[in-house]
Amino acid sequence: MRVASVLLVAGVVVISLIASANCSGMCISELRYLSKPEKVHAGVSFAMKQGWLPDHGIIDGVSYENTEQYLNLKLACCVADIRVVGGRNDFLDRISGRLSDYVLIPRTPPTPNATGELVIAVSNCGRGWDWTD
């Protein structure tokens, strides 16, 4: 009986530590936190893979062929911030590690979204996903 109680308490402590690390934004599989530029890169890359942003084109007369070149041409284009989507309960996404930040990408021309911004959710380990799913 005593061993079962100790194992139960140890299990609860381990699960709490993992949930706390996930909620803080740590990528547990890599044992590190992603930087804001890494999150922006993941968000833009996901948007390009989904066809929401062109994966090649011309910006201010300079052509780009991939995410890195796009971000080099648009240095201050995007913002990674968890607070950008108000009114959404992100608790389960946060403790599971599915959500670290939202990436805002301005779109030209604006989309039906009133702000003209594309919002991509990024996991703790840098996987982009559609936050409306």
C-alpha atoms as one frame of an Amber mdcrd trajectory, in Angstrom:
protein
   0.000   0.000   0.000   2.788   2.423   0.907   4.739   1.632  -2.301   1.626
   2.255  -4.403   1.139   5.648  -2.743   4.757   6.633  -3.356   4.507   5.580
  -7.011   1.270   7.515  -7.420   2.791  10.672  -5.920   5.940  10.256  -8.060
   3.790   9.879 -11.192   1.797  12.994 -10.376   5.029  14.953  -9.792   6.528
  13.811 -13.112   3.351  14.667 -15.046   3.200  18.072 -13.326   6.829  18.802
 -14.267   6.206  17.867 -17.903   3.037  19.970 -18.047   4.863  22.919 -16.461
   7.711  22.669 -18.971   5.230  22.459 -21.850   3.225  25.391 -20.540   6.384
  27.501 -20.319   7.104  26.812 -23.999   9.961  24.307 -23.664  10.507  21.809
 -26.466  10.922  18.699 -24.348  12.249  16.485 -27.164  15.130  18.952 -27.738
  15.350  20.205 -24.125  15.414  23.850 -25.192  13.260  26.867 -25.874  12.799
  28.070 -29.444  13.739  31.677 -30.119  11.195  34.132 -31.522  12.943  34.104
 -34.962  12.713  30.290 -35.042   8.992  30.495 -34.285   8.485  33.129 -36.999
  10.366  30.915 -39.469   8.152  27.940 -38.560   4.977  30.027 -38.966   5.978
  31.487 -42.337   7.163  28.086 -43.585   3.824  26.512 -42.592   1.878  29.315
 -44.310   3.899  28.739 -47.498   3.342  24.958 -47.384  -0.404  25.539 -47.014
  -0.432  27.923 -49.976  -1.495  30.864 -47.817   1.702  32.714 -48.774   3.520
  32.275 -52.083   6.640  30.131 -51.605   8.452  32.177 -54.257   7.964  35.598
 -55.759   9.269  39.136 -55.911   9.353  41.686 -53.085  10.479  45.231 -53.907
  12.100  44.018 -57.126  14.063  41.197 -55.450  13.028  37.587 -55.995  12.851
  34.986 -53.251  12.698  31.192 -53.535  12.224  29.994 -49.936  11.328  30.944
 -46.389  14.808  32.207 -45.464  14.986  34.534 -48.463  11.429  35.772 -47.779
  12.312  36.605 -44.171  15.568  38.307 -45.231  13.595  40.565 -47.573  10.888
  41.275 -44.986  13.025  41.692 -41.878  10.300  43.022 -39.614   7.376  41.305
 -41.305   6.137  39.026 -38.605   5.545  38.864 -34.868   5.532  35.844 -32.570
   3.370  36.474 -29.512   1.050  34.266 -27.467  -1.299  37.171 -26.703  -2.421
  37.940 -30.253  -5.548  35.777 -30.319  -7.886  37.020 -27.644 -10.855  35.151
 -26.237  -9.482  31.688 -26.958  -8.873  29.096 -24.225  -5.409  27.748 -24.969
  -4.858  25.864 -21.719  -4.906  22.325 -23.121  -2.833  23.332 -26.158  -0.281
  24.986 -23.850   0.152  22.125 -21.360   0.378  19.575 -24.176   3.135  21.554
 -25.928   0.977  22.040 -29.015   1.020  25.840 -28.635   3.994  28.028 -27.838
   3.173  31.217 -29.744   1.052  32.675 -32.493   2.821  34.162 -35.507   1.187
  37.166 -37.204   2.027  37.554 -40.873   0.775  40.669 -42.683  -0.852  39.868
 -46.021  -1.009  42.035 -49.073  -3.653  42.392 -50.277  -5.602  41.955 -47.033
  -7.710  38.835 -46.629 -11.307  38.770 -45.376  -9.751  39.019 -41.870 -10.297
  42.674 -40.946  -6.677  43.194 -39.935  -5.250  41.637 -43.083  -3.058  39.376
 -40.968  -2.569  35.658 -41.220  -2.321  33.989 -37.793  -0.381  30.729 -37.464
  -0.015  28.755 -34.236   3.429  27.277 -33.529   4.167  24.372 -31.186   6.935
  24.305 -28.599   9.149  22.391 -31.042   8.453  24.648 -34.043   5.628  22.931
 -35.887   3.164  25.359 -37.451  -0.573  24.621 -37.474  -3.872  26.308 -38.225
  -5.130  27.608 -34.875  -8.725  27.561 -36.114  -8.671  23.730 -36.308
